[in-house]
Amino acid sequence: MTGRTSRLREESLAAEPAISAERALLLTEFYRENEGRWSVPVLRAKSFYHLCEKKAIYLGEGELVVGERGPAPKLVPTYPELTCHSVEDLKILNSRPKTSYRVDDACLSAYAETVIPYWTGRSLREKIFAALPAEWHQAYRLGIFTEFMEQRAPGHTVLDDKIYRKGLLDFKKDIAGSLAELDYQNDPLAYDKCEELKAMDISCDAVILFAERHAKLAESTAAATSDPVRKRELMKIAANCRWVPAHAPTDFWEALQSYWFCHLAVITELNGWDAFSPGHLDQHLIPFFEQGLAEGTLSREAARELLECFFVKFNNHPSPPKVGVTAAESGTYTDFANINLGGLLPDGSDGSNEVSHLLLDIIDEMHLLQPSSNIQLSRKSPDAFLKHTLRVVRKGYGFPSIFNADSVVEEQLRQGKTLVDARAGGCSGCVEVGAFGKEAYILTGYFNLVKLLELALHDGLDPASGEQLGPHTGDPAGFASFDQLFEAFRQQLAHFIGIKIRGNRLIEMIYTRLMPAPFLSVLTDDCVSRGIDYNAGGARYNNSFIQGVGIGSITDALSAIAQLVYDEGQLSLADLAGALDRNFAGDEPLRQRLLHKTHKYGNDDDYADDLMRRVFDAFFNEVDGKPNTKGGVYRIEMLPTTCHVYFGSVTGATSDGRLSGTPLSEGISPVQGADRNGPTAVIRSAGKMDHIRSGGTLLNLKFSPGMLAGEGGIDALAGLVRSYFKMDGHHVQFNVVNVATLRRAQEHPSEHRDLIVRVAGYSDYFCDLSAALQNEIIERTEHTSL
């Protein structure tokens, strides 16, 4: 790092996350004066223009890339039109011991006196919860699934290369063309399309104005600056902001600034917390990089410094705080922006380049939590690219994660995308697959697979609450075969997937009607040409995802029942269910037998692994292909963020020996400590899953640092990754840390503030995690050999 970027990095790390009431107040002011004056899309666009015109802008000392989400770094805006925090919410955020947000008296007063009085009864979350049926509320309350869109806008959107080829003035011409082609005689939706296109046009003007304000600030700052070097920098910043994003960028610096204004615009307009990302940044930047080097207007050192400044901007943005169950499931500052490196070019050739390696060096040196990073590894990717990545992974930060680019393409082809669109896509958020710049791929909530087995063992009754939660599927004492038990589980699964999808469709319709995103629509093919909003199905592709949680836990639980009850006859299903209801009180020998003497997923054991596939197939069959309201369909993913901890807290003891209330398995990883035959056995088990039928799977592995020492360690790990991907594995990521270090960090957190670990699809500071999540990471198997 240069002196500049080292200082900016330290300032970003030292800044305290705090809630800013500015956006909420500006939006409240605008809505109070204008609600009902225009169509909903135009109202949303004009409110966005108001924000871009009035919000405070910031230009930090020494910055080269400018613009913040809030009035200053780490000042976090809120989105009361989506979720209006209560005063009590804000007080909790201010006082909680981990991942707290400072809330000053002025912010509390603004909410109490202005924001809450207006938005009470008007926020989208209130409207959604009022519309959802009682059966949805019961399943949500008792831990079958979580909310997602219910409190934040649909996201997991990634840009392609269009903003590097076109400016917003070019997009305005496209919008004008679509307006001119509207057929009011024959298209009954022409008026709606007109209003949406007008809104898109207004939103472009808003972002151009926002950039122009930064240009004027840079010029006035330059005028007051005596340092000639900084004065020249500020004048270049002003020129950048005056040119982009109104026009297509012409150099490397402009390209970074253009993306950043688009990023800020999307997350200011609506996207409160959900992984808006730059996509294949290395591929997008390489033409500007090579042009600058050839013309002598850019050096490699200058490019690196600009990218380091760019990374700091991401780290300045803690995610807006959540509420309700989501706050429990995902207590993190991470905003889930994820940069893809490598991958494939549209012609199918290797996409890694010099900028890919430059970014890997920056990731290694800066080791910031944000942005997240991954590589897309194809069979065509050179080993040098993989090994460079693994040398960064070996440092123990948990990033970059590694995706199978070939499987990512296959997954998208199965979903009906063109080959070119599939190759230009990749992953966002944790592991989610999409066609970058062309798709609204929406996560709709986590789904507790393990809880359904608990219901199947109690004829649909939830033992914790005593409520009849699921359908009557039979007294387990009468299940004469394992197949009868599995059928009861499948019926519970079908019932609750039905409830979840019916609720999702209602939510989708509410977003279509009440919460369009005109600027995001401008950036997403084919919203402009169709005249339809991103949230209404305007994108070229519109997949929705339900995220399954606990595949390892339910596999091992079913495996134990199949083995001990039906194959070996060591006890009856009723006796086993009774032991689970007692949380194994007085039955510790049985629990130890379940823990240590039954078949476990993650050990290349077909007995267990075949059951994993059976559960996966059942989940897939109930979800995949069900239509959403936007012309797309539902798909499955297998990831938890940190919801496996929450779901474990609402799930009783399970027949794999797990105690009530403890975490479930994470991602598609084996149950913590159950994988006893080494990492090769883990990938062979995980490789038996049909990843191509998913929209993303998440596999975590933990290694002792000593195992990866030297080039021999890198070679061995590279071989493991390549082997897993030959089995069509979707994703793998690594924690390289030993248990002793983690336990010392628990005992002496002040001495380990910079310890970063891989949690699920993201990395976080170990000392910021809850005790339950810290313990879950500690309990993951630490592999010491391949």
C-alpha positions in Angstrom: 0.0 0.0 0.0 1.0 3.6 -0.6 1.0 6.0 2.3 -2.3 7.4 1.0 -4.1 4.1 0.9 -2.6 2.9 4.2 -4.0 6.0 5.8 -7.4 5.6 4.1 -7.6 2.0 5.1 -6.8 2.8 8.8 -9.4 5.6 8.8 -12.0 3.2 7.4 -11.2 0.5 10.0 -11.3 3.0 12.8 -14.5 4.7 11.8 -17.4 3.6 14.1 -20.6 2.4 12.3 -23.5 4.7 13.1 -27.0 5.2 12.0 -27.7 8.3 9.9 -31.3 9.6 9.8 -30.6 11.8 6.8 -32.0 9.6 4.1 -35.1 8.7 6.2 -35.7 12.4 6.9 -35.3 13.4 3.2 -37.6 10.6 2.0 -40.2 11.4 4.7 -40.1 15.1 3.7 -40.6 14.2 0.0 -43.4 11.7 0.6 -45.3 13.9 3.0 -45.4 16.6 0.3 -45.9 14.5 -2.8 -47.4 11.1 -2.1 -50.2 10.5 -4.6 -49.2 13.3 -7.0 -47.8 10.9 -9.6 -47.8 7.2 -10.6 -45.8 5.0 -8.3 -42.8 4.6 -10.6 -42.5 8.3 -11.2 -43.0 9.0 -7.5 -40.2 6.6 -6.7 -37.9 8.2 -9.3 -38.7 11.7 -8.1 -38.0 10.7 -4.5 -34.6 9.3 -5.7 -33.9 12.6 -7.5 -34.7 14.4 -4.3 -32.2 12.2 -2.4 -29.4 12.8 -5.1 -30.1 16.5 -5.0 -30.3 17.0 -1.3 -28.2 14.4 0.5 -24.8 15.5 1.9 -21.8 14.6 -0.2 -18.4 13.8 1.1 -14.9 14.1 -0.3 -12.3 12.8 2.1 -8.7 14.0 2.4 -6.5 12.1 -0.2 -9.4 10.2 -1.8 -9.2 9.4 -5.4 -12.5 7.6 -5.8 -15.4 9.7 -4.3 -18.9 9.2 -3.0 -20.5 7.7 0.1 -23.8 6.0 0.8 -24.3 8.2 3.9 -23.1 11.6 4.8 -19.6 10.2 5.7 -17.8 6.8 5.9 -19.6 4.3 8.1 -22.7 6.5 8.5 -25.5 4.1 7.5 -28.8 5.3 6.1 -32.1 3.6 6.7 -35.0 2.7 4.4 -38.2 3.4 6.2 -40.3 2.8 3.1 -39.2 -0.8 3.4 -38.7 -1.3 7.2 -39.2 1.5 9.7 -37.1 0.9 12.7 -38.7 1.7 16.1 -37.0 3.8 18.7 -36.5 0.5 20.7 -34.9 -1.0 17.6 -32.5 1.9 17.5 -31.7 1.7 21.2 -30.9 -2.0 20.8 -28.6 -1.3 17.9 -26.8 1.3 19.9 -26.3 -0.9 23.0 -25.8 -4.5 21.8 -22.3 -5.7 22.6 -21.4 -7.0 19.0 -21.9 -5.4 15.6 -23.5 -2.3 17.3 -24.5 0.9 15.5 -24.1 4.2 17.3 -27.3 6.1 17.4 -27.1 9.6 18.8 -29.9 11.6 20.4 -30.5 13.6 17.3 -31.2 10.4 15.3 -33.5 9.1 18.0 -35.4 12.4 18.0 -35.7 12.5 14.2 -37.2 9.0 14.2 -39.5 9.6 17.2 -40.8 13.0 16.0 -40.7 12.7 12.2 -39.9 9.3 10.6 -42.0 6.9 12.7 -45.2 9.1 12.8 -45.2 9.2 9.0 -44.2 5.7 8.1 -46.2 3.8 10.7 -48.7 1.8 8.6 -47.0 2.8 5.4 -43.8 0.8 5.4 -43.7 -2.1 2.9 -42.9 -4.6 5.7 -46.1 -3.7 7.6 -48.2 -4.1 4.5 -46.6 -7.4 3.6 -47.0 -8.8 7.1 -50.6 -7.7 7.2 -51.3 -9.4 3.9 -49.6 -12.8 4.6 -51.9 -15.6 5.8 -52.0 -17.0 9.3 -50.3 -20.3 8.2 -47.3 -18.3 6.9 -47.0 -16.4 10.2 -47.1 -19.6 12.2 -44.5 -21.3 10.1 -42.3 -18.2 10.2 -42.7 -17.8 14.0 -41.9 -21.4 14.8 -38.7 -21.6 12.7 -39.7 -23.3 9.4 -38.4 -20.5 7.3 -37.2 -16.9 7.5 -38.1 -13.6 5.9 -36.0 -12.0 3.3 -37.7 -9.6 0.9 -40.1 -8.9 3.7 -37.7 -6.3 5.2 -35.3 -5.4 2.4 -35.4 -5.0 -1.3 -34.7 -7.8 -3.7 -31.0 -7.8 -4.5 -28.1 -10.0 -5.4 -27.8 -8.0 -8.6 -24.5 -7.8 -10.5 -23.5 -5.4 -13.3 -22.0 -6.6 -16.6 -19.9 -4.4 -18.9 -22.5 -2.1 -20.3 -21.7 0.8 -18.0 -18.1 0.8 -19.4 -19.4 1.0 -23.0 -22.3 3.4 -22.4 -23.1 6.4 -20.3 -26.4 7.4 -18.8 -27.0 9.8 -21.6 -26.8 6.8 -24.0 -29.3 5.0 -21.7 -31.6 8.0 -21.9 -31.6 7.7 -25.7 -32.6 4.1 -25.4 -35.4 5.1 -23.0 -36.6 7.7 -25.5 -36.6 5.1 -28.2 -38.7 2.7 -26.1 -41.1 5.6 -25.3 -41.5 6.4 -29.0 -42.3 2.8 -29.8 -45.2 2.4 -27.3 -48.4 1.1 -29.0 -51.3 2.7 -27.1 -53.8 1.2 -29.6 -52.9 -2.4 -29.2 -50.9 -2.7 -25.9 -53.1 -2.5 -22.8 -49.9 -2.0 -20.7 -48.6 0.9 -22.8 -49.6 3.5 -20.1 -47.9 1.6 -17.4 -44.8 1.2 -19.5 -44.8 4.9 -20.3 -44.8 5.7 -16.6 -42.0 3.2 -15.9 -39.9 4.6 -18.7 -40.4 8.2 -17.6 -39.2 7.1 -14.1 -36.1 5.5 -15.6 -35.3 8.7 -17.4 -35.7 10.8 -14.3 -33.5 8.4 -12.4 -30.7 8.8 -14.9 -30.9 12.6 -14.5 -30.7 12.1 -10.7 -27.4 10.2 -10.9 -25.9 12.7 -13.4 -26.8 15.5 -11.0 -25.3 13.5 -8.1 -22.0 13.2 -9.9 -22.1 16.9 -10.9 -22.4 17.9 -7.3 -19.2 15.9 -6.5 -17.5 17.7 -9.4 -18.3 21.1 -8.0 -17.2 20.0 -4.5 -13.9 18.8 -5.9 -13.4 22.1 -7.8 -14.1 24.2 -4.7 -11.8 22.0 -2.6 -9.1 22.3 -5.2 -9.5 26.1 -5.2 -8.8 26.1 -1.4 -5.8 23.7 -1.7 -2.3 25.0 -1.7 -0.6 21.6 -2.4 -0.1 21.5 -6.2 -0.2 17.7 -6.4 -3.4 17.4 -4.5 -4.9 20.3 -6.6 -4.2 18.4 -9.8 -5.8 15.3 -8.3 -8.9 17.2 -7.3 -9.2 18.7 -10.7 -9.0 15.2 -12.3 -11.6 14.0 -9.8 -13.8 16.9 -10.9 -13.3 16.1 -14.5 -14.1 12.5 -13.9 -17.3 13.3 -12.1 -18.4 15.7 -14.8 -17.8 13.0 -17.5 -19.0 9.8 -15.8 -21.5 8.3 -15.5 -23.2 10.7 -17.9 -20.8 9.4 -20.6 -18.9 6.1 -21.1 -15.5 6.1 -19.3 -12.4 6.7 -21.3 -9.7 5.7 -18.9 -9.0 3.4 -15.9 -9.8 6.1 -13.2 -13.0 7.1 -14.9 -14.1 3.5 -15.1 -13.7 3.0 -11.4 -15.5 6.2 -10.6 -18.3 5.4 -13.1 -19.0 2.0 -11.5 -18.9 3.6 -8.0 -21.5 6.2 -8.8 -23.8 3.4 -10.2 -23.2 1.4 -7.1 -24.1 4.2 -4.8 -27.2 5.1 -6.9 -28.6 1.5 -6.7 -28.1 1.3 -2.9 -29.4 4.8 -2.4 -32.5 4.2 -4.5 -33.7 1.1 -2.8 -31.4 -1.8 -2.3 -31.0 -1.7 1.4 -28.9 -4.8 2.0 -28.3 -7.4 -0.6 -25.1 -7.7 -2.5 -25.0 -5.2 -5.4 -21.7 -6.1 -7.0 -19.4 -5.1 -9.9 -19.1 -8.6 -11.4 -16.1 -9.5 -13.5 -14.1 -6.4 -12.5 -10.9 -7.7 -13.9 -12.4 -8.3 -17.3 -14.2 -5.0 -17.3 -11.0 -3.0 -16.4 -8.4 -4.8 -18.5 -9.1 -2.7 -21.7 -8.6 0.5 -19.7 -5.6 -0.9 -18.0 -3.8 -1.9 -21.2 -4.8 1.3 -23.0 -3.3 3.4 -20.2 -0.1 1.4 -20.1 0.3 1.6 -23.9 -0.4 5.4 -23.9 1.8 6.1 -20.9 -1.1 7.7 -19.0 -1.2 4.9 -16.4 1.4 3.0 -14.5 0.9 -0.3 -12.7 1.6 1.5 -9.5 -1.0 4.1 -10.1 -3.6 1.5 -11.1 -2.9 -0.4 -7.9 -3.3 2.7 -5.8 -6.6 3.5 -7.5 -7.9 0.0 -6.9 -6.8 0.2 -3.2 -8.8 3.4 -2.9 -11.7 1.7 -4.6 -11.6 -1.2 -2.0 -11.7 1.3 0.9 -15.0 2.7 -0.5 -16.6 -0.8 -0.1 -15.3 -1.1 3.4 -16.8 2.3 4.3 -20.3 0.7 3.9 -21.6 -1.4 6.8 -24.9 -3.1 5.8 -28.0 -1.3 7.0 -29.2 -3.0 10.1 -31.9 -5.7 10.0 -34.8 -6.3 12.3 -36.7 -9.4 13.7 -35.4 -12.9 13.1 -33.1 -11.7 10.3 -31.1 -9.7 12.9 -30.6 -12.9 14.8 -29.7 -15.0 11.8 -27.2 -12.5 10.3 -25.5 -10.2 12.7 -22.8 -8.8 10.5 -21.6 -5.5 9.1 -20.9 -7.2 5.7 -22.9 -5.9 2.8 -22.1 -9.0 0.6 -20.7 -7.1 -2.4 -18.6 -9.8 -4.2 -16.0 -9.3 -6.9 -15.6 -12.1 -9.4 -12.1 -12.8 -10.8 -11.1 -15.0 -13.7 -13.9 -17.1 -15.2 -14.6 -17.3 -18.9 -14.8 -14.9 -21.7 -17.9 -14.9 -24.0 -16.0 -17.1 -26.5 -15.2 -19.7 -23.8 -11.6 -18.8 -23.3 -9.9 -18.1 -20.0 -10.9 -14.8 -18.5 -8.0 -14.2 -16.0 -5.6 -11.5 -16.9 -3.0 -9.1 -15.3 -5.7 -7.2 -13.5 -6.9 -10.5 -11.9 -3.4 -10.9 -10.4 -3.2 -7.3 -9.4 -6.5 -7.6 -7.5 -5.3 -10.8 -5.8 -2.3 -8.9 -4.5 -4.6 -6.1 -3.2 -6.9 -8.5 -1.5 -3.8 -10.1 0.1 -2.3 -6.9 1.3 -5.4 -4.9 2.4 -7.4 -7.9 3.9 -10.5 -5.8 4.4 -13.8 -7.5 5.1 -15.3 -5.7 2.2 -15.6 -6.2 -0.7 -15.9 -10.0 -0.6 -13.9 -11.7 -3.4 -14.0 -14.9 -5.3 -12.3 -16.6 -8.2 -14.2 -18.3 -11.0 -12.0 -21.3 -11.8 -12.4 -23.1 -15.1 -10.6 -26.1 -16.4 -9.1 -23.5 -18.8 -7.8 -21.4 -15.9 -4.0 -21.6 -15.6 -2.6 -23.2 -12.5 -0.7 -20.0 -11.8 -4.0 -18.2 -11.2 -5.3 -20.9 -8.8 -2.0 -21.1 -6.9 -1.8 -17.3 -6.6 -5.3 -17.4 -5.1 -4.4 -20.2 -2.6 -1.3 -18.3 -1.4 -3.8 -15.6 -0.4 -6.2 -18.1 1.1 -3.3 -19.6 3.1 -3.0 -16.3 5.0 -6.2 -17.3 6.9 -8.6 -14.5 5.9 -11.1 -17.0 4.4 -11.0 -15.3 1.0 -11.1 -15.4 -1.9 -13.7 -18.2 -2.1 -13.4 -20.5 -5.2 -16.2 -21.3 -7.7 -16.3 -23.8 -10.5 -16.8 -21.6 -13.5 -17.7 -24.6 -15.7 -20.4 -25.7 -13.3 -21.7 -22.2 -13.0 -22.2 -22.1 -16.8 -23.9 -25.5 -16.8 -26.2 -24.5 -14.0 -27.3 -21.4 -16.0 -27.7 -23.4 -19.2 -30.0 -25.8 -17.3 -32.1 -22.7 -16.3 -32.5 -21.7 -20.0 -29.9 -19.0 -20.4 -27.9 -18.5 -23.5 -24.3 -19.7 -23.6 -22.9 -16.2 -23.9 -25.1 -14.9 -21.1 -24.1 -17.9 -18.9 -20.4 -17.3 -19.5 -20.7 -13.6 -18.7 -22.4 -14.5 -15.4 -21.0 -15.8 -12.2 -21.7 -15.6 -8.4 -22.8 -12.9 -6.0 -23.6 -12.6 -2.3 -22.6 -16.0 -0.8 -22.8 -18.5 -3.7 -25.7 -17.4 -5.8 -25.5 -17.9 -9.6 -26.9 -15.4 -12.1 -26.5 -13.8 -15.5 -24.7 -10.6 -14.7 -26.5 -7.4 -15.9 -29.4 -9.4 -17.2 -31.1 -11.1 -14.3 -33.1 -10.4 -11.2 -32.2 -13.5 -9.1 -33.9 -13.0 -5.8 -33.3 -14.9 -2.6 -36.6 -15.4 -0.7 -35.5 -16.9 2.6 -33.9 -19.8 4.4 -35.7 -23.0 4.8 -35.2 -25.4 7.8 -35.0 -28.9 6.4 -34.2 -30.4 9.8 -37.3 -29.1 11.5 -39.4 -31.0 9.0 -38.1 -34.3 10.3 -38.9 -33.2 13.8 -42.5 -32.6 12.7 -42.6 -36.0 10.9 -41.7 -37.7 14.1 -44.6 -35.9 15.9 -47.4 -36.2 13.4 -47.0 -32.5 12.4 -47.0 -31.3 16.1 -44.3 -28.8 17.0 -43.0 -30.2 20.4 -41.5 -26.9 21.5 -44.7 -24.9 21.3 -47.3 -27.7 21.4 -49.0 -26.3 18.3 -50.1 -28.4 15.4 -47.8 -26.8 12.9 -47.6 -29.3 10.0 -50.1 -31.7 8.5 -51.0 -35.0 10.1 -48.6 -37.5 8.5 -49.1 -40.4 10.9 -48.0 -41.7 14.3 -44.4 -42.6 13.9 -45.0 -45.7 16.0 -46.9 -47.0 13.0 -44.1 -46.5 10.5 -43.2 -50.0 9.6 -40.5 -49.0 7.2 -38.0 -46.2 6.7 -39.7 -45.3 3.4 -42.9 -44.5 5.4 -41.0 -42.2 7.6 -39.3 -40.5 4.6 -42.7 -40.1 3.0 -44.0 -38.3 6.1 -41.0 -36.0 5.9 -41.7 -35.4 2.2 -45.3 -34.5 2.9 -44.2 -32.0 5.6 -41.7 -30.6 3.0 -44.4 -30.2 0.3 -46.8 -28.5 2.7 -44.4 -25.9 3.9 -42.8 -25.2 0.5 -46.4 -24.5 -0.7 -46.9 -22.0 2.1 -43.5 -20.4 1.4 -44.1 -20.0 -2.3 -47.6 -18.7 -1.9 -46.3 -16.1 0.5 -43.5 -15.2 -1.8 -45.8 -14.6 -4.7 -47.9 -12.2 -2.7 -44.7 -10.4 -1.7 -43.6 -10.2 -5.4 -46.9 -8.7 -6.4 -46.6 -6.1 -3.6 -43.1 -5.1 -4.8 -44.4 -4.9 -8.4 -47.2 -2.6 -7.4 -45.6 -0.5 -4.7 -41.8 -0.6 -4.9 -40.3 -0.3 -8.4 -36.6 0.4 -8.8 -36.2 2.6 -11.9 -32.5 3.2 -11.8 -31.6 -0.5 -11.2 -33.9 -1.2 -14.1 -31.9 1.0 -16.4 -28.8 -1.1 -15.7 -30.5 -4.4 -16.2 -31.3 -5.9 -19.7 -34.1 -5.9 -20.9 -36.1 -3.6 -18.6 -35.7 -0.5 -20.9 -36.7 -2.4 -24.1 -39.7 -4.0 -22.4 -40.7 -0.9 -20.4 -41.0 -3.1 -17.3 -39.4 -2.6 -13.9 -36.8 -4.9 -12.4 -39.2 -5.8 -9.6 -42.0 -6.5 -12.1 -40.2 -9.0 -14.3 -38.5 -6.6 -16.7 -35.1 -8.4 -16.6 -34.2 -11.0 -19.2 -34.1 -13.7 -16.6 -36.1 -13.8 -13.3 -35.3 -16.7 -11.0 -36.3 -16.8 -7.4 -34.5 -19.0 -4.8 -35.3 -20.8 -1.6 -32.2 -21.6 0.5 -32.2 -25.0 2.1 -30.3 -25.3 5.4 -29.1 -28.3 7.3 -28.5 -31.0 4.7 -25.7 -32.5 6.7 -27.7 -32.6 9.9 -30.8 -34.1 8.3 -28.8 -36.7 6.4 -27.1 -37.9 9.6 -30.3 -37.9 11.5 -32.1 -40.0 8.8 -29.0 -42.3 8.5 -29.1 -43.0 12.2 -32.8 -43.9 12.1 -32.4 -46.1 9.0 -29.4 -48.0 10.6 -30.4 -48.4 14.2 -34.2 -48.6 13.9 -34.9 -50.3 10.6 -31.7 -52.1 9.6 -30.4 -53.3 13.0 -33.6 -53.1 15.1 -31.6 -51.8 18.1 -34.6 -49.7 19.3 -38.0 -48.6 18.1 -38.7 -45.3 16.4 -41.1 -44.4 19.3 -38.3 -45.0 21.9 -35.9 -42.9 19.8 -38.4 -40.1 19.5 -39.0 -40.2 23.2 -35.2 -39.8 23.9 -35.1 -36.8 21.5 -38.1 -35.2 23.4 -36.1 -35.6 26.6 -33.0 -34.1 24.9 -31.3 -37.4 25.8 -31.7 -36.8 29.5 -30.9 -40.2 31.1 -29.9 -41.5 27.6 -26.3 -40.4 27.2 -25.1 -43.9 26.1 -27.7 -43.8 23.3 -26.5 -40.3 22.3 -22.9 -41.5 22.1 -24.0 -44.4 20.0 -25.8 -42.0 17.6 -22.8 -39.7 17.5 -20.1 -42.3 17.0 -21.5 -45.5 15.7 -23.7 -44.5 12.8 -23.1 -43.7 9.2 -22.2 -40.0 8.6 -22.3 -37.8 5.6 -18.8 -36.4 4.7 -16.9 -39.7 4.9 -17.4 -41.0 1.4 -19.9 -43.4 2.8 -22.7 -44.3 0.4 -25.0 -45.3 3.1 -25.2 -41.7 4.3 -24.5 -40.0 1.1 -27.3 -41.8 -0.7 -29.7 -40.3 1.9 -28.2 -36.9 1.3 -29.1 -37.2 -2.4 -32.6 -38.4 -1.5 -33.2 -35.3 0.6 -31.7 -33.1 -2.0 -34.0 -34.6 -4.7 -37.1 -34.2 -2.5 -36.3 -30.5 -1.9 -35.5 -30.0 -5.6 -38.7 -31.7 -6.8 -40.9 -29.6 -4.5 -39.3 -26.2 -5.5 -37.7 -26.3 -8.9 -39.8 -25.0 -11.8 -42.6 -23.6 -9.7 -43.6 -20.3 -11.4 -43.0 -16.9 -9.7 -45.1 -13.9 -10.7 -42.4 -12.3 -13.0 -42.2 -14.9 -15.7 -39.5 -16.9 -14.0 -39.4 -19.9 -11.7 -38.3 -21.0 -8.3 -34.9 -22.7 -7.8 -33.1 -24.1 -4.8 -29.8 -23.1 -3.2 -28.0 -24.7 -0.3 -26.5 -22.1 1.9 -27.2 -20.7 5.4 -25.3 -17.4 5.9 -25.5 -17.9 9.7 -29.1 -19.1 9.8 -27.9 -22.6 10.7 -27.3 -21.2 14.2 -30.8 -19.6 14.4 -32.5 -22.7 13.0 -30.7 -24.9 15.5 -32.0 -22.8 18.3 -35.6 -23.5 17.4 -35.1 -27.2 16.6 -35.1 -30.0 19.2 -32.6 -32.8 19.6 -32.0 -34.8 16.5 -31.2 -38.5 15.9 -27.6 -37.9 14.9 -26.9 -37.1 18.6 -27.2 -33.4 18.3 -28.6 -31.7 21.4 -31.6 -29.4 21.3 -30.9 -25.8 20.5 -27.4 -26.3 19.1 -26.4 -25.3 15.5 -27.3 -27.3 12.5 -24.7 -28.2 9.9 -23.5 -25.3 7.7 -24.0 -25.1 3.9 -23.5 -28.5 2.4 -20.6 -29.1 4.8 -20.8 -32.2 7.0 -22.0 -31.9 10.6 -19.3 -30.3 12.7 -16.8 -33.0 13.7 -18.6 -35.8 11.8 -16.2 -35.9 8.9 -13.5 -38.2 10.1 -11.8 -39.5 7.0 -10.1 -36.3 5.8 -10.9 -33.6 3.2 -10.8 -36.0 0.2 -13.6 -38.0 1.7 -15.6 -34.7 2.3 -15.3 -33.6 -1.3 -16.2 -37.1 -2.6 -19.4 -37.0 -0.4 -20.3 -33.5 -1.4 -19.5 -34.3 -5.1 -22.3 -36.9 -5.0 -24.8 -34.0 -4.8 -26.2 -32.8 -8.2 -24.9 -29.3 -8.0 -25.9 -28.5 -11.6 -29.6 -28.6 -10.5 -29.0 -26.0 -7.9 -28.4 -22.3 -8.1 -25.5 -22.5 -5.7 -24.0 -24.7 -2.9 -21.6 -23.8 -0.2 -18.8 -26.0 1.1 -16.6 -25.0 4.0 -13.4 -26.7 4.9 -11.0 -25.9 7.8 -7.3 -26.7 7.7 -4.4 -26.5 10.1 -2.0 -23.7 8.9 0.9 -26.1 9.0 -0.7 -28.4 6.5 -0.5 -25.8 3.7 3.1 -24.7 4.4 5.4 -24.4 1.4 4.8 -25.0 -2.3 3.9 -28.6 -1.5 1.0 -27.5 0.6 -0.2 -25.2 -2.2 0.1 -28.0 -4.8 -1.9 -30.4 -2.6 -4.7 -27.9 -2.0 -4.8 -27.0 -5.7 -5.2 -30.7 -6.5 -8.0 -31.0 -4.0 -9.9 -28.0 -5.5 -9.4 -29.4 -9.1 -10.6 -32.8 -8.0 -13.8 -31.5 -6.4 -14.5 -29.4 -9.5 -14.1 -32.4 -11.7 -17.1 -33.9 -9.8 -19.1 -30.7 -10.7 -18.7 -29.2 -7.2 -20.0 -25.7 -7.3 -18.0 -23.9 -4.6 -15.4 -24.4 -1.8 -13.9 -22.0 0.7 -11.3 -22.5 3.4 -10.6 -21.5 7.0 -6.9 -21.8 7.6 -6.6 -21.5 11.4 -6.2 -23.8 14.3 -8.5 -24.3 17.2 -6.0 -23.1 19.8 -5.9 -19.7 18.1 -9.7 -19.5 18.0 -10.0 -20.4 21.7 -7.4 -17.8 22.6 -9.4 -15.2 20.7 -12.5 -16.1 22.6 -10.7 -15.7 25.9 -8.7 -12.5 24.9 -10.7 -10.7 22.2 -8.8 -7.5 22.6 -5.6 -9.2 21.5 -7.2 -10.7 18.4 -9.3 -7.9 16.9 -7.8 -8.5 13.4 -8.6 -12.2 13.3 -10.7 -12.9 10.3 -12.5 -16.2 9.6 -14.8 -17.6 7.0 -18.3 -17.8 8.4 -20.5 -19.0 5.5 -20.5 -17.2 2.2 -18.6 -14.3 3.8 -15.7 -13.5 6.1 -16.0 -11.6 9.3 -14.0 -10.7 12.4 -14.0 -13.6 14.7 -14.5 -11.5 17.8 -17.6 -9.8 16.3 -19.4 -13.1 16.0 -21.9 -14.4 18.6 -20.6 -17.0 21.1 -22.8 -19.7 19.4 -21.3 -18.9 16.0 -17.8 -18.8 17.4 -18.3 -22.2 18.9 -19.8 -23.6 15.7 -16.7 -22.5 13.8 -14.4 -24.0 16.4 -16.2 -27.3 16.3 -15.8 -27.7 12.5 -13.3 -30.4 11.7 -9.7 -29.2 11.5 -8.0 -31.2 8.8 -4.3 -31.8 9.3 -3.6 -33.9 6.2 -5.0 -34.6 2.7 
